Amino acid sequence: MEVEFTVREDMTNPMGVLHGGIASTILDEVVGTMVYALGREFAYVSVNLNCDFLHAARIGDVITTKARVIRAGKNIVHVEGAIFDPENRIIAKCTSNLIQTNLKLPA
């Protein structure tokens, strides 16, 4: 899955770069949406989210977030995600595990 975002001022820290909490949220949303798109019968939620922040993104930058499934088990789905700047440098990356809940999704 691949999603683009434009960095806005309200997404930045006092230094004017993408805030780590926002980068984490973007990663969590994209990997979660990707797991939802697998079409499973039940909803999944994050068990953990391990993020590394490697480069700055500034206001106005169009960043691309990519996510992929590493292993899709019966109850746990292991994923990776990364945010890239327009020059394809890694802004942040993550690994996460999502676990199946008992919440049945609408058909």
Beta strands, then each sheet from edge to edge (+ up, - down):
strand 1: 2-6
strand 2: 42-53
strand 3: 62-72
strand 4: 76-84
strand 5: 90-104
sheet 1: 1+ 3- 4+ 5- 2+
end
